[in-house]
């Protein structure tokens, strides 16, 4: 697996091609890219700042990927998460999963995102015209994670 | 007992603390020190600490980089962290 936490942007196409060429029995690559939106809860957002817990973040992401790998028959996984200050339309996160078939790759990709959103130590703060505000965790994200335990 | 404590996001900003080394007398805690007991101990510092650690805000904790619940035991030399529910992705 590849797990990276970085301030700089990433090239999703390049990351996909890396997984594609890693082994010749790969039949499916599923990717998710999360972006900064210029609108949240009805307010215009001018920028987003992501804080994280260096040292724990990488371990938490690796643990999530390991769980996905033990649950589904998938090959390689790449997770890249950016930190620092980002503008609207910029990329925040990439999860790419390669496997033999699409079914397991789709599920693993979604599982990794659902767990990342509820267990990886990242915090978002957004700037609106009214000033800066920390985002609150969403119950819908907890519910999305819990469905994997049913 | 000596531990290192980290604070993140809203907690860090409001408490004006990002990290501290804490030396706790062994007799302060009748039995094993847990995350909850440490929170209650720190909350005595001021109203703001009380509000941030023991108030309405949900606080999550980690010991040595692993998410744990309030009853997790803390040992000498541990790295403890307090932070709001995470919002990455």
gemmi code that builds the backbone of each chain (N, CA, C; Angstrom):
import gemmi

chains = {
    "A": [
        ("UNK", (0.839, -1.200, 0.000), (0.000, 0.000, 0.000), (0.873, 1.248, 0.000)),
        ("UNK", (0.289, 2.325, -0.500), (0.970, 3.621, -0.450), (0.068, 4.594, 0.302)),
        ("UNK", (0.575, 5.191, 1.356), (-0.184, 6.177, 2.126), (0.664, 7.432, 2.232)),
        ("UNK", (0.105, 8.551, 1.796), (0.872, 9.808, 1.871), (0.007, 10.946, 2.422)),
        ("UNK", (0.586, 11.736, 3.302), (-0.048, 12.951, 3.798), (0.864, 14.077, 3.358)),
        ("UNK", (0.345, 15.017, 2.577), (1.215, 16.027, 1.970), (0.492, 17.340, 1.733)),
        ("UNK", (1.270, 18.417, 1.614), (0.647, 19.711, 1.312), (0.451, 19.862, -0.200)),
        ("UNK", (1.356, 19.280, -0.982), (1.272, 19.496, -2.428), (0.160, 18.671, -3.082)),
        ("UNK", (-0.235, 19.133, -4.271), (-1.301, 18.480, -5.034), (-0.826, 17.119, -5.545)),
        ("UNK", (-1.773, 16.318, -6.052), (-1.416, 15.015, -6.611), (-2.030, 14.874, -7.999)),
        ("UNK", (-1.504, 13.931, -8.759), (-1.984, 13.665, -10.114), (-2.677, 12.302, -10.096)),
        ("UNK", (-4.015, 12.333, -10.070), (-4.781, 11.089, -9.953), (-4.486, 10.151, -11.125)),
        ("UNK", (-4.320, 10.714, -12.321), (-4.046, 9.897, -13.499), (-2.732, 9.139, -13.363)),
        ("UNK", (-1.741, 9.840, -12.844), (-0.433, 9.202, -12.649), (-0.539, 8.085, -11.618)),
        ("UNK", (-1.244, 8.335, -10.522), (-1.383, 7.329, -9.459), (-2.116, 6.089, -9.974)),
        ("UNK", (-3.141, 6.318, -10.806), (-3.884, 5.193, -11.379), (-2.973, 4.368, -12.293)),
        ("UNK", (-2.168, 5.068, -13.102), (-1.295, 4.331, -14.025), (-0.250, 3.525, -13.263)),
        ("UNK", (0.183, 4.042, -12.102), (1.133, 3.299, -11.271), (0.519, 1.970, -10.814)),
        ("UNK", (-0.738, 2.029, -10.352), (-1.407, 0.810, -9.879), (-1.678, -0.148, -11.036)),
        ("UNK", (-2.005, 0.459, -12.197), (-2.329, -0.348, -13.377), (-1.138, -1.195, -13.794)),
        ("UNK", (0.036, -0.592, -13.727), (1.218, -1.303, -14.226), (1.865, -2.182, -13.159)),
        ("UNK", (1.355, -2.128, -11.918), (1.990, -2.880, -10.825), (1.890, -4.388, -11.040)),
        ("UNK", (0.775, -4.861, -11.579), (0.651, -6.301, -11.867), (-0.329, -6.540, -13.009)),
        ("UNK", (-0.100, -7.619, -13.739), (-0.850, -7.817, -14.988), (-2.182, -8.533, -14.806)),
        ("UNK", (-2.460, -9.012, -13.569), (-3.763, -9.649, -13.363), (-4.778, -8.655, -12.785)),
        ("UNK", (-4.432, -7.356, -12.796), (-5.383, -6.332, -12.342), (-6.447, -6.133, -13.410)),
        ("UNK", (-7.720, -6.266, -12.994), (-8.807, -6.103, -13.958), (-9.636, -4.868, -13.696)),
        ("UNK", (-9.430, -4.233, -12.527), (-10.256, -3.074, -12.185), (-9.471, -2.117, -11.293)),
        ("UNK", (-9.610, -0.829, -11.586), (-9.060, 0.201, -10.694), (-10.203, 1.160, -10.394)),
        ("UNK", (-10.515, 1.317, -9.107), (-11.583, 2.228, -8.687), (-10.943, 3.366, -7.909)),
        ("UNK", (-11.334, 4.621, -8.249), (-10.753, 5.780, -7.559), (-11.814, 6.722, -7.046)),
        ("UNK", (-11.507, 7.373, -5.938), (-12.341, 8.449, -5.426), (-11.456, 9.665, -5.226)),
        ("UNK", (-11.932, 10.834, -5.679), (-11.215, 12.090, -5.432), (-12.164, 13.040, -4.716)),
        ("UNK", (-11.771, 13.522, -3.547), (-12.573, 14.488, -2.793), (-12.052, 15.888, -3.065)),
        ("UNK", (-12.988, 16.845, -3.245), (-12.623, 18.212, -3.636), (-13.126, 19.251, -2.642)),
        ("UNK", (-12.485, 20.421, -2.671), (-12.957, 21.550, -1.855), (-14.112, 22.208, -2.608)),
        ("UNK", (-15.241, 22.392, -1.918), (-16.388, 23.072, -2.529), (-16.414, 24.531, -2.073)),
        ("UNK", (-16.988, 25.386, -2.925), (-17.026, 26.806, -2.539), (-18.280, 27.138, -1.742)),
        ("UNK", (-19.065, 26.101, -1.415), (-20.307, 26.330, -0.692), (-20.462, 25.268, 0.388)),
        ("UNK", (-20.778, 25.691, 1.619), (-21.055, 24.726, 2.682), (-22.092, 25.301, 3.629)),
        ("UNK", (-23.125, 24.528, 3.903), (-24.218, 24.946, 4.790), (-24.755, 26.321, 4.393)),
        ("UNK", (-24.863, 26.544, 3.080), (-25.453, 27.782, 2.577), (-24.514, 28.981, 2.533)),
        ("UNK", (-23.272, 28.815, 3.008), (-22.338, 29.942, 3.013), (-21.244, 29.764, 1.966)),
        ("UNK", (-20.828, 30.901, 1.407), (-19.730, 30.902, 0.455), (-18.422, 30.627, 1.209)),
        ("UNK", (-17.660, 29.664, 0.734), (-16.397, 29.325, 1.394), (-15.242, 29.788, 0.512)),
        ("UNK", (-14.350, 30.604, 1.071), (-13.242, 31.105, 0.245), (-12.021, 30.196, 0.333)),
        ("UNK", (-11.795, 29.570, 1.482), (-10.701, 28.591, 1.559), (-10.882, 27.633, 2.720)),
        ("UNK", (-10.156, 26.517, 2.634), (-10.282, 25.453, 3.620), (-8.885, 25.127, 4.137)),
        ("UNK", (-8.754, 24.995, 5.460), (-7.463, 24.609, 6.025), (-7.612, 23.270, 6.731)),
        ("UNK", (-6.714, 22.352, 6.407), (-6.753, 21.024, 7.016), (-5.602, 20.833, 7.987)),
        ("UNK", (-5.971, 20.508, 9.221), (-4.965, 20.211, 10.241), (-4.955, 18.696, 10.436)),
        ("UNK", (-3.821, 18.140, 10.871), (-3.799, 16.710, 11.165), (-2.874, 16.425, 12.335)),
        ("UNK", (-2.795, 15.178, 12.727), (-1.986, 14.757, 13.873), (-0.796, 13.971, 13.325)),
        ("UNK", (0.325, 14.670, 13.041), (1.477, 13.976, 12.456), (1.889, 12.806, 13.345)),
        ("UNK", (2.166, 11.707, 12.741), (2.541, 10.526, 13.526), (1.381, 9.563, 13.641)),
        ("UNK", (0.198, 10.089, 13.977), (-0.971, 9.207, 14.082), (-1.672, 9.059, 12.735)),
        ("UNK", (-1.692, 10.129, 11.957), (-2.463, 10.119, 10.711), (-2.072, 8.963, 9.794)),
        ("UNK", (-0.772, 8.829, 9.546), (-0.304, 7.778, 8.639), (-0.663, 6.398, 9.186)),
        ("UNK", (-0.482, 6.212, 10.501), (-0.801, 4.911, 11.108), (-2.291, 4.600, 10.987)),
        ("UNK", (-3.129, 5.616, 11.217), (-4.578, 5.413, 11.143), (-4.978, 5.025, 9.720)),
        ("UNK", (-4.399, 5.712, 8.727), (-4.734, 5.405, 7.328), (-4.260, 4.000, 6.964)),
        ("UNK", (-3.063, 3.635, 7.417), (-2.540, 2.298, 7.112), (-3.417, 1.212, 7.745)),
        ("UNK", (-3.901, 1.483, 8.960), (-4.769, 0.503, 9.641), (-6.078, 0.331, 8.876)),
        ("UNK", (-6.612, 1.425, 8.334), (-7.863, 1.368, 7.575), (-7.660, 0.565, 6.287)),
        ("UNK", (-6.558, 0.830, 5.601), (-6.270, 0.100, 4.354), (-6.066, -1.390, 4.649)),
        ("UNK", (-5.375, -1.692, 5.750), (-5.172, -3.104, 6.120), (-6.502, -3.810, 6.357)),
        ("UNK", (-7.416, -3.110, 7.024), (-8.742, -3.700, 7.263), (-9.430, -4.022, 5.939)),
        ("UNK", (-9.350, -3.075, 5.005), (-9.987, -3.277, 3.692), (-9.330, -4.462, 2.976)),
        ("UNK", (-8.001, -4.556, 3.098), (-7.294, -5.644, 2.416), (-7.619, -7.008, 3.014)),
        ("UNK", (-7.932, -7.038, 4.311), (-8.275, -8.340, 4.890), (-9.721, -8.693, 4.611)),
        ("UNK", (-10.544, -7.685, 4.287), (-11.961, -7.927, 4.050), (-12.281, -8.309, 2.611)),
        ("UNK", (-11.536, -7.704, 1.682), (-11.807, -7.965, 0.267), (-10.547, -8.408, -0.442)),
        ("UNK", (-10.748, -9.147, -1.508), (-9.619, -9.607, -2.305), (-9.216, -8.500, -3.277)),
        ("UNK", (-8.367, -7.592, -2.782), (-7.900, -6.490, -3.623), (-6.380, -6.532, -3.659)),
        ("UNK", (-5.787, -5.845, -4.645), (-4.333, -5.870, -4.774), (-3.704, -4.646, -4.112)),
        ("UNK", (-3.479, -3.628, -4.906), (-2.795, -2.444, -4.378), (-3.779, -1.335, -4.000)),
        ("UNK", (-3.388, -0.531, -3.014), (-4.201, 0.617, -2.601), (-3.291, 1.838, -2.449)),
        ("UNK", (-3.746, 2.975, -2.948), (-3.037, 4.234, -2.737), (-3.980, 5.227, -2.060)),
        ("UNK", (-3.544, 5.817, -0.961), (-4.312, 6.865, -0.291), (-3.409, 8.088, -0.164)),
        ("UNK", (-3.873, 9.208, -0.703), (-3.130, 10.466, -0.556), (-4.094, 11.489, 0.041)),
        ("UNK", (-3.691, 12.118, 1.128), (-4.544, 13.135, 1.749), (-3.733, 14.400, 1.915)),
        ("UNK", (-4.295, 15.515, 1.468), (-3.568, 16.775, 1.599), (-3.892, 17.480, 2.912)),
        ("UNK", (-2.949, 18.293, 3.384), (-3.153, 19.119, 4.571), (-2.690, 20.538, 4.215)),
        ("UNK", (-3.017, 21.497, 5.089), (-2.655, 22.884, 4.815), (-3.847, 23.632, 4.251)),
        ("UNK", (-3.573, 24.747, 3.603), (-4.656, 25.597, 3.110), (-4.945, 25.342, 1.640)),
        ("UNK", (-6.235, 25.103, 1.340), (-6.659, 24.772, -0.019), (-7.776, 25.711, -0.470)),
        ("UNK", (-7.845, 25.903, -1.779), (-8.877, 26.763, -2.358), (-9.975, 25.903, -2.996)),
        ("UNK", (-11.119, 26.523, -3.259), (-12.228, 25.814, -3.906), (-11.748, 25.168, -5.199)),
        ("UNK", (-12.254, 24.003, -5.477), (-11.973, 23.134, -6.639), (-10.661, 22.346, -6.475)),
        ("UNK", (-9.868, 22.644, -5.450), (-8.626, 21.865, -5.272), (-8.948, 20.459, -4.766)),
        ("UNK", (-8.028, 19.547, -5.037), (-8.198, 18.163, -4.596), (-7.769, 18.023, -3.131)),
        ("UNK", (-8.548, 17.258, -2.364), (-8.213, 17.023, -0.951), (-7.658, 15.614, -0.754)),
        ("UNK", (-8.377, 14.650, -1.318), (-8.034, 13.258, -1.019), (-8.200, 12.367, -2.246)),
        ("UNK", (-7.331, 11.366, -2.315), (-7.424, 10.355, -3.374), (-7.372, 8.967, -2.741)),
        ("UNK", (-8.327, 8.137, -3.111), (-8.260, 6.721, -2.736), (-8.355, 5.919, -4.013)),
        ("UNK", (-7.365, 5.117, -4.301), (-7.362, 4.293, -5.504), (-7.144, 2.836, -5.105)),
        ("UNK", (-8.035, 1.979, -5.589), (-7.963, 0.558, -5.247), (-7.897, -0.273, -6.526)),
        ("UNK", (-6.914, -1.139, -6.606), (-6.797, -2.039, -7.762), (-7.122, -3.459, -7.322)),
        ("UNK", (-7.840, -4.183, -8.176), (-8.186, -5.563, -7.855), (-8.432, -6.345, -9.129)),
        ("UNK", (-8.831, -7.598, -8.954), (-9.095, -8.424, -10.129), (-10.407, -8.020, -10.787)),
        ("UNK", (-11.407, -7.706, -9.951), (-12.739, -7.377, -10.461), (-13.292, -6.129, -9.782)),
        ("UNK", (-14.256, -5.484, -10.464), (-14.735, -4.188, -9.962), (-15.486, -4.259, -8.639)),
        ("UNK", (-16.228, -5.334, -8.411), (-17.099, -5.407, -7.232), (-16.347, -5.166, -5.932)),
        ("UNK", (-15.292, -5.924, -5.742), (-14.538, -5.798, -4.498), (-13.783, -4.473, -4.438)),
        ("UNK", (-13.304, -4.006, -5.590), (-12.567, -2.736, -5.616), (-13.487, -1.564, -5.253)),
        ("UNK", (-14.721, -1.580, -5.780), (-15.698, -0.527, -5.432), (-15.963, -0.535, -3.932)),
        ("UNK", (-16.233, -1.706, -3.390), (-16.570, -1.807, -1.968), (-15.404, -1.347, -1.101)),
        ("UNK", (-14.208, -1.811, -1.427), (-13.033, -1.452, -0.621), (-12.790, 0.056, -0.658)),
        ("UNK", (-12.969, 0.664, -1.818), (-12.739, 2.106, -1.964), (-13.721, 2.881, -1.080)),
        ("UNK", (-14.980, 2.457, -1.104), (-15.989, 3.144, -0.302), (-15.752, 2.927, 1.196)),
        ("UNK", (-15.377, 1.719, 1.549), (-15.061, 1.384, 2.942), (-13.920, 2.269, 3.453)),
        ("UNK", (-12.866, 2.393, 2.653), (-11.708, 3.202, 3.065), (-12.127, 4.663, 3.277)),
        ("UNK", (-12.942, 5.206, 2.374), (-13.391, 6.589, 2.541), (-14.274, 6.754, 3.771)),
        ("UNK", (-15.192, 5.815, 3.986), (-16.089, 5.919, 5.144), (-15.303, 5.879, 6.450)),
        ("UNK", (-14.278, 5.038, 6.515), (-13.470, 4.953, 7.733), (-12.526, 6.140, 7.863)),
        ("UNK", (-11.982, 6.576, 6.732), (-11.096, 7.752, 6.750), (-11.832, 8.965, 7.335)),
        ("UNK", (-13.093, 9.131, 6.919), (-13.852, 10.306, 7.365), (-14.202, 10.270, 8.841)),
        ("UNK", (-14.158, 9.098, 9.455), (-14.577, 9.009, 10.853), (-13.448, 8.604, 11.804)),
        ("UNK", (-12.305, 8.165, 11.272), (-11.245, 7.697, 12.167), (-9.857, 8.301, 11.933)),
        ("UNK", (-9.635, 8.872, 10.769), (-8.305, 9.446, 10.515), (-8.279, 10.874, 11.083)),
        ("UNK", (-7.219, 11.211, 11.837), (-7.193, 12.497, 12.542), (-6.881, 13.712, 11.654)),
        ("UNK", (-7.916, 14.139, 10.923), (-7.853, 15.373, 10.129), (-8.993, 16.269, 10.615)),
        ("UNK", (-8.756, 17.587, 10.589), (-9.807, 18.533, 10.964), (-9.829, 19.670, 9.953)),
        ("UNK", (-11.059, 20.018, 9.517), (-11.227, 21.078, 8.519), (-11.714, 22.368, 9.165)),
        ("UNK", (-11.108, 23.448, 8.704), (-11.555, 24.768, 9.140), (-11.801, 25.563, 7.876)),
        ("UNK", (-12.969, 26.210, 7.764), (-13.227, 26.941, 6.533), (-13.354, 28.429, 6.793)),
        ("UNK", (-13.000, 29.188, 5.764), (-13.121, 30.640, 5.867), (-14.319, 31.085, 5.043)),
        ("UNK", (-15.229, 31.790, 5.705), (-16.381, 32.367, 5.002), (-16.313, 33.878, 5.225)),
        ("UNK", (-17.299, 34.599, 4.692), (-17.291, 36.065, 4.877), (-17.411, 36.433, 6.349)),
        ("UNK", (-18.042, 35.559, 7.129), (-18.246, 35.839, 8.563), (-17.003, 35.513, 9.396)),
        ("UNK", (-16.002, 34.929, 8.782), (-14.792, 34.563, 9.521), (-14.469, 33.089, 9.363)),
        ("UNK", (-13.616, 32.575, 10.272), (-13.215, 31.174, 10.169), (-14.053, 30.321, 11.120)),
        ("UNK", (-14.326, 29.082, 10.705), (-15.071, 28.169, 11.585), (-14.603, 26.737, 11.378)),
        ("UNK", (-14.522, 26.000, 12.486), (-14.193, 24.580, 12.414), (-15.438, 23.829, 11.982)),
        ("UNK", (-15.271, 22.841, 11.148), (-16.414, 22.039, 10.726), (-16.751, 21.015, 11.803)),
        ("UNK", (-18.044, 20.743, 11.938), (-18.475, 19.705, 12.885), (-18.585, 18.384, 12.150)),
        ("UNK", (-18.282, 17.306, 12.891), (-18.428, 15.978, 12.303), (-19.911, 15.733, 12.023)),
        ("UNK", (-20.184, 14.969, 10.954), (-21.582, 14.719, 10.568), (-22.042, 13.336, 11.020)),
        ("UNK", (-23.259, 13.266, 11.527), (-23.825, 11.969, 11.923), (-23.950, 11.030, 10.725)),
        ("UNK", (-24.165, 11.641, 9.539), (-24.323, 10.811, 8.343), (-23.025, 10.057, 8.029)),
        ("UNK", (-21.880, 10.660, 8.422), (-20.607, 9.979, 8.197), (-20.448, 8.785, 9.139)),
        ("UNK", (-20.909, 8.952, 10.387), (-20.865, 7.829, 11.338), (-21.765, 6.700, 10.836)),
        ("UNK", (-22.935, 7.091, 10.321), (-23.879, 6.084, 9.826), (-23.287, 5.342, 8.630)),
        ("UNK", (-22.567, 6.081, 7.780), (-21.955, 5.461, 6.602), (-20.920, 4.421, 7.015)),
        ("UNK", (-20.190, 4.702, 8.112), (-19.198, 3.731, 8.571), (-19.874, 2.529, 9.202)),
        ("UNK", (-20.931, 2.808, 9.980), (-21.576, 1.729, 10.730), (-22.199, 0.662, 9.838)),
        ("UNK", (-22.607, 1.056, 8.644), (-23.263, 0.050, 7.776), (-22.329, -1.093, 7.415)),
        ("UNK", (-21.006, -0.866, 7.528), (-20.059, -1.939, 7.207), (-20.000, -2.995, 8.315)),
        ("UNK", (-20.559, -2.665, 9.469), (-20.527, -3.624, 10.586), (-21.822, -4.396, 10.729)),
        ("UNK", (-22.766, -4.175, 9.790), (-24.052, -4.869, 9.899), (-23.964, -6.262, 9.298)),
    ],
    "B": [
        ("UNK", (4.243, 9.909, 37.537), (4.003, 9.491, 36.147), (4.201, 10.672, 35.210)),
        ("UNK", (4.880, 10.409, 34.110), (5.126, 11.490, 33.154), (4.503, 11.119, 31.804)),
        ("UNK", (3.683, 12.005, 31.274), (3.073, 11.764, 29.958), (3.162, 13.021, 29.101)),
        ("UNK", (2.944, 12.823, 27.801), (2.921, 13.954, 26.875), (1.479, 14.084, 26.384)),
        ("UNK", (0.979, 15.303, 26.357), (-0.403, 15.489, 25.916), (-0.445, 16.455, 24.729)),
        ("UNK", (-1.206, 16.086, 23.717), (-1.394, 16.935, 22.533), (-2.851, 17.360, 22.433)),
        ("UNK", (-3.068, 18.553, 21.905), (-4.425, 19.056, 21.671), (-4.510, 19.486, 20.209)),
        ("UNK", (-5.658, 19.227, 19.594), (-5.787, 19.573, 18.178), (-7.057, 20.362, 17.887)),
        ("UNK", (-7.020, 21.050, 16.742), (-8.155, 21.770, 16.160), (-8.772, 22.746, 17.159)),
        ("UNK", (-10.089, 22.669, 17.342), (-10.791, 23.625, 18.198), (-10.241, 23.620, 19.630)),
        ("UNK", (-9.851, 22.454, 20.102), (-9.317, 22.374, 21.473), (-8.005, 23.149, 21.590)),
        ("UNK", (-7.148, 22.943, 20.616), (-5.845, 23.609, 20.617), (-6.033, 25.126, 20.611)),
        ("UNK", (-6.941, 25.572, 19.740), (-7.159, 27.010, 19.598), (-7.750, 27.638, 20.845)),
        ("UNK", (-8.736, 26.973, 21.406), (-9.432, 27.549, 22.558), (-8.598, 27.455, 23.825)),
        ("UNK", (-7.914, 26.326, 24.003), (-7.114, 26.152, 25.218), (-5.752, 26.857, 25.115)),
        ("UNK", (-5.416, 27.240, 23.876), (-4.111, 27.883, 23.605), (-2.947, 26.987, 24.034)),
        ("UNK", (-3.116, 25.713, 23.771), (-2.116, 24.708, 24.103), (-2.037, 23.741, 22.932)),
        ("UNK", (-0.862, 23.471, 22.411), (-0.803, 22.419, 21.396), (-0.214, 21.156, 21.996)),
        ("UNK", (0.743, 21.300, 22.913), (1.314, 20.124, 23.561), (1.919, 20.510, 24.908)),
        ("UNK", (1.978, 19.566, 25.809), (2.605, 19.804, 27.113), (3.102, 18.494, 27.700)),
        ("UNK", (4.154, 18.605, 28.500), (4.626, 17.448, 29.267), (3.998, 17.547, 30.640)),
        ("UNK", (3.330, 16.496, 31.034), (2.624, 16.501, 32.320), (3.287, 15.537, 33.288)),
        ("UNK", (3.589, 16.035, 34.471), (4.087, 15.145, 35.520), (2.992, 15.049, 36.562)),
        ("UNK", (2.480, 13.840, 36.736), (1.363, 13.643, 37.648), (1.824, 12.851, 38.868)),
        ("UNK", (1.559, 13.387, 40.061), (1.920, 12.627, 41.260), (1.141, 11.311, 41.275)),
        ("UNK", (1.807, 10.242, 41.619), (1.157, 8.929, 41.544), (-0.047, 8.789, 42.461)),
        ("UNK", (-0.097, 9.603, 43.523), (-1.218, 9.430, 44.452), (-2.443, 10.268, 44.082)),
        ("UNK", (-2.378, 10.994, 42.958), (-3.526, 11.805, 42.557), (-4.697, 10.925, 42.148)),
        ("UNK", (-4.374, 9.800, 41.563), (-5.436, 8.924, 41.077), (-5.454, 7.643, 41.900)),
        ("UNK", (-6.617, 7.422, 42.517), (-6.747, 6.284, 43.426), (-6.392, 4.970, 42.729)),
        ("UNK", (-6.937, 4.788, 41.543), (-6.617, 3.562, 40.815), (-5.981, 3.933, 39.476)),
        ("UNK", (-6.096, 3.076, 38.499), (-5.483, 3.324, 37.192), (-5.946, 4.655, 36.591)),
        ("UNK", (-5.010, 5.359, 36.013), (-5.364, 6.593, 35.316), (-6.003, 6.233, 33.977)),
        ("UNK", (-7.198, 6.795, 33.730), (-7.860, 6.564, 32.444), (-7.959, 7.907, 31.718)),
        ("UNK", (-8.359, 7.830, 30.459), (-8.534, 9.042, 29.674), (-9.548, 9.969, 30.352)),
        ("UNK", (-10.631, 9.385, 30.843), (-11.678, 10.179, 31.494), (-11.147, 10.863, 32.757)),
        ("UNK", (-10.370, 10.135, 33.544), (-9.811, 10.724, 34.771), (-8.844, 11.860, 34.443)),
        ("UNK", (-8.078, 11.688, 33.376), (-7.152, 12.738, 32.971), (-7.924, 13.981, 32.520)),
        ("UNK", (-9.007, 13.756, 31.760), (-9.842, 14.881, 31.313), (-10.401, 15.642, 32.514)),
        ("UNK", (-10.911, 14.907, 33.490), (-11.499, 15.525, 34.683), (-10.427, 16.302, 35.456)),
        ("UNK", (-9.229, 15.751, 35.502), (-8.108, 16.405, 36.189), (-7.742, 17.717, 35.486)),
        ("UNK", (-7.632, 17.678, 34.171), (-7.270, 18.875, 33.400), (-8.393, 19.922, 33.439)),
        ("UNK", (-9.632, 19.431, 33.523), (-10.790, 20.336, 33.521), (-10.796, 21.257, 34.737)),
        ("UNK", (-10.065, 20.883, 35.787), (-10.026, 21.713, 37.005), (-9.211, 22.990, 36.801)),
        ("UNK", (-8.480, 23.068, 35.690), (-7.610, 24.223, 35.480), (-8.380, 25.541, 35.382)),
        ("UNK", (-9.500, 25.530, 34.670), (-10.314, 26.749, 34.539), (-11.645, 26.395, 33.897)),
        ("UNK", (-12.527, 27.403, 33.827), (-13.843, 27.186, 33.208), (-13.706, 26.775, 31.750)),
        ("UNK", (-12.737, 27.392, 31.065), (-12.561, 27.058, 29.642), (-12.165, 25.587, 29.491)),
        ("UNK", (-11.247, 25.129, 30.333), (-10.819, 23.725, 30.256), (-11.996, 22.799, 30.570)),
        ("UNK", (-12.781, 23.192, 31.576), (-13.965, 22.410, 31.963), (-14.913, 22.298, 30.763)),
        ("UNK", (-15.157, 23.469, 30.150), (-16.078, 23.544, 29.022), (-15.590, 22.707, 27.827)),
        ("UNK", (-14.305, 22.805, 27.534), (-13.778, 22.126, 26.359), (-13.639, 20.615, 26.560)),
        ("UNK", (-13.256, 20.192, 27.777), (-12.980, 18.762, 27.977), (-14.145, 17.991, 28.584)),
        ("UNK", (-14.941, 18.648, 29.434), (-16.016, 17.928, 30.120), (-17.394, 18.520, 29.821)),
        ("UNK", (-17.468, 19.427, 28.864), (-18.740, 20.078, 28.538), (-19.515, 19.319, 27.482)),
        ("UNK", (-20.285, 20.087, 26.710), (-21.169, 19.481, 25.710), (-20.408, 18.963, 24.487)),
        ("UNK", (-19.256, 19.583, 24.233), (-18.479, 19.222, 23.054), (-18.007, 17.770, 23.135)),
        ("UNK", (-18.170, 17.070, 22.037), (-17.676, 15.693, 22.015), (-16.152, 15.719, 21.864)),
        ("UNK", (-15.454, 15.044, 22.748), (-13.996, 15.001, 22.682), (-13.559, 13.566, 22.463)),
        ("UNK", (-12.705, 13.371, 21.476), (-12.168, 12.028, 21.254), (-10.724, 11.990, 21.743)),
        ("UNK", (-10.255, 10.795, 22.026), (-8.910, 10.697, 22.553), (-8.115, 9.590, 21.894)),
        ("UNK", (-6.805, 9.760, 21.924), (-5.912, 8.722, 21.403), (-4.793, 8.509, 22.410)),
        ("UNK", (-4.362, 7.260, 22.529), (-3.185, 6.950, 23.342), (-2.182, 6.272, 22.418)),
        ("UNK", (-0.991, 6.827, 22.379), (0.065, 6.313, 21.497), (-0.434, 6.102, 20.068)),
        ("UNK", (-1.146, 7.128, 19.564), (-1.589, 7.171, 18.161), (-2.722, 6.217, 17.823)),
        ("UNK", (-3.402, 5.678, 18.826), (-4.547, 4.793, 18.553), (-5.786, 5.398, 19.209)),
        ("UNK", (-6.885, 5.489, 18.441), (-8.146, 6.001, 18.978), (-8.626, 5.079, 20.087)),
        ("UNK", (-8.993, 5.657, 21.230), (-9.471, 4.826, 22.340), (-10.688, 5.486, 22.985)),
        ("UNK", (-11.383, 4.737, 23.851), (-12.520, 5.352, 24.535), (-12.089, 5.889, 25.904)),
        ("UNK", (-13.060, 6.504, 26.599), (-12.783, 7.177, 27.875), (-12.178, 6.282, 28.957)),
        ("UNK", (-12.407, 4.974, 28.857), (-11.960, 4.086, 29.928), (-10.595, 3.459, 29.675)),
        ("UNK", (-9.971, 3.859, 28.591), (-8.652, 3.308, 28.266), (-7.628, 3.750, 29.314)),
        ("UNK", (-6.786, 2.834, 29.760), (-5.789, 3.171, 30.780), (-4.566, 3.875, 30.190)),
        ("UNK", (-4.037, 4.817, 30.950), (-2.846, 5.558, 30.538), (-1.661, 5.092, 31.391)),
        ("UNK", (-0.530, 4.830, 30.741), (0.671, 4.391, 31.468), (1.765, 5.448, 31.385)),
        ("UNK", (2.744, 5.295, 32.235), (3.885, 6.198, 32.266), (4.538, 6.247, 30.882)),
        ("UNK", (4.837, 7.443, 30.404), (5.518, 7.593, 29.123), (4.593, 7.645, 27.914)),
        ("UNK", (3.288, 7.490, 28.140), (2.348, 7.483, 27.008), (2.220, 8.856, 26.350)),
        ("UNK", (1.858, 8.817, 25.065), (1.504, 10.042, 24.352), (-0.015, 10.061, 24.229)),
        ("UNK", (-0.630, 11.055, 24.860), (-2.092, 11.162, 24.872), (-2.492, 12.349, 24.006)),
        ("UNK", (-3.612, 12.236, 23.300), (-4.087, 13.372, 22.500), (-5.584, 13.538, 22.672)),
        ("UNK", (-6.024, 14.795, 22.729), (-7.452, 15.117, 22.793), (-7.810, 15.962, 21.575)),
        ("UNK", (-8.946, 15.646, 20.966), (-9.367, 16.402, 19.786), (-10.858, 16.211, 19.520)),
        ("UNK", (-11.451, 17.113, 18.718), (-12.861, 16.952, 18.367), (-13.013, 15.791, 17.387)),
        ("UNK", (-14.262, 15.303, 17.196), (-14.477, 14.268, 16.177), (-13.863, 14.720, 14.851)),
        ("UNK", (-13.271, 13.780, 14.132), (-12.491, 14.135, 12.945), (-13.375, 14.532, 11.764)),
        ("UNK", (-12.829, 15.363, 10.868), (-13.620, 15.868, 9.732), (-12.802, 15.897, 8.439)),
        ("UNK", (-11.973, 14.869, 8.222), (-11.172, 14.850, 6.995), (-11.951, 14.330, 5.794)),
        ("UNK", (-11.210, 14.068, 4.724), (-11.809, 13.464, 3.532), (-12.341, 14.482, 2.563)),
    ],
}
model = gemmi.Model(1)
for chain_id, residues in chains.items():
    chain = gemmi.Chain(chain_id)
    for i, (resn, *xyz) in enumerate(residues, 1):
        res = gemmi.Residue()
        res.name, res.seqid = resn, gemmi.SeqId(i, " ")
        for name, pos in zip(("N", "CA", "C"), xyz):
            atom = gemmi.Atom()
            atom.name, atom.element = name, gemmi.Element(name[0])
            atom.pos, atom.b_iso = gemmi.Position(*pos), 0.0
            res.add_atom(atom)
        chain.add_residue(res)
    model.add_chain(chain)
structure = gemmi.Structure()
structure.add_model(model)
structure.setup_entities()
